[in-house]
């Protein structure tokens, strides 16, 4: 059984209120990951501002 199948099987066995908690947690993880990516991109832009400005000419 794959991880996805195991997760789905376990998820479907949960009561509705717990399913909502799982969905909230997944959304939290996605948001946290997105925030890390945005911070990384901001750092890259700051560190390479001169080069980016030269390329924009």
VOTI-443424 format. One record per residue (C-alpha): x, y, z; residue number from 1; residue in one letter. Coordinates in steps of 0.05 Angstrom, whole numbers, plus 32768, in hexadecimal, padded with zeros to 4 digits. Layout:
<recs>
+------+------+------+-----+------+
:    X :    Y :    Z :  nr : rest :
+------+------+------+-----+------+
:    X :    Y :    Z : NUM :    A :
...
+------+------+------+-----+------+
</recs>
This chain:
<recs>
+------+------+------+-----+------+
:    X :    Y :    Z :  nr : rest :
+------+------+------+-----+------+
: 8000 : 8000 : 8000 :   1 :    X :
: 801C : 8044 : 7FED :   2 :    X :
: 8021 : 807E : 801C :   3 :    X :
: 7FE8 : 80A1 : 7FF8 :   4 :    X :
: 7FBB : 8064 : 7FFE :   5 :    X :
: 7FCB : 805C : 8048 :   6 :    X :
: 7FBD : 80A5 : 8055 :   7 :    X :
: 7F7B : 80A3 : 8030 :   8 :    X :
: 7F66 : 8063 : 8054 :   9 :    X :
: 7F77 : 8081 : 8098 :  10 :    X :
: 7F57 : 80C4 : 8086 :  11 :    X :
: 7F16 : 80A3 : 8070 :  12 :    X :
: 7F12 : 807D : 80B2 :  13 :    X :
: 7F13 : 80BD : 80DB :  14 :    X :
: 7ED5 : 80E1 : 80F6 :  15 :    X :
: 7EC3 : 8121 : 80D1 :  16 :    X :
: 7EDF : 814F : 8107 :  17 :    X :
: 7F23 : 812D : 8103 :  18 :    X :
: 7F22 : 8130 : 80B7 :  19 :    X :
: 7F1B : 817B : 80BE :  20 :    X :
: 7F57 : 817D : 80EC :  21 :    X :
: 7F80 : 8156 : 80BA :  22 :    X :
: 7F6C : 8186 : 8083 :  23 :    X :
: 7F7E : 81C2 : 80AF :  24 :    X :
: 7FC2 : 81A3 : 80BD :  25 :    X :
: 7FD0 : 8196 : 8073 :  26 :    X :
: 7FBD : 81DE : 8064 :  27 :    X :
: 7FEC : 81F5 : 809B :  28 :    X :
: 8026 : 81CC : 807E :  29 :    X :
: 8019 : 81E7 : 8038 :  30 :    X :
: 8017 : 822E : 8053 :  31 :    X :
: 8057 : 8225 : 807B :  32 :    X :
: 807A : 8209 : 803E :  33 :    X :
: 8061 : 8243 : 8013 :  34 :    X :
: 807B : 8275 : 8046 :  35 :    X :
: 80C0 : 8255 : 8046 :  36 :    X :
: 80C1 : 8257 : 7FFA :  37 :    X :
: 80AD : 82A1 : 7FF9 :  38 :    X :
: 80E3 : 82B2 : 802D :  39 :    X :
: 8117 : 828D : 8003 :  40 :    X :
: 8103 : 82B2 : 7FC4 :  41 :    X :
: 8106 : 82F5 : 7FEA :  42 :    X :
: 814D : 82E4 : 8001 :  43 :    X :
: 8162 : 82D2 : 7FBA :  44 :    X :
: 8147 : 8314 : 7FA0 :  45 :    X :
: 8169 : 833D : 7FD7 :  46 :    X :
: 81AB : 8318 : 7FCD :  47 :    X :
: 81AA : 8322 : 7F82 :  48 :    X :
: 8189 : 8366 : 7F7C :  49 :    X :
: 81C3 : 8385 : 7F54 :  50 :    X :
: 81C4 : 834C : 7F22 :  51 :    X :
: 8178 : 834D : 7F1B :  52 :    X :
: 8178 : 8398 : 7F10 :  53 :    X :
: 81AE : 8390 : 7EDA :  54 :    X :
: 8185 : 835A : 7EB8 :  55 :    X :
: 8147 : 8386 : 7EB9 :  56 :    X :
: 816A : 83BC : 7E8F :  57 :    X :
+------+------+------+-----+------+
</recs>
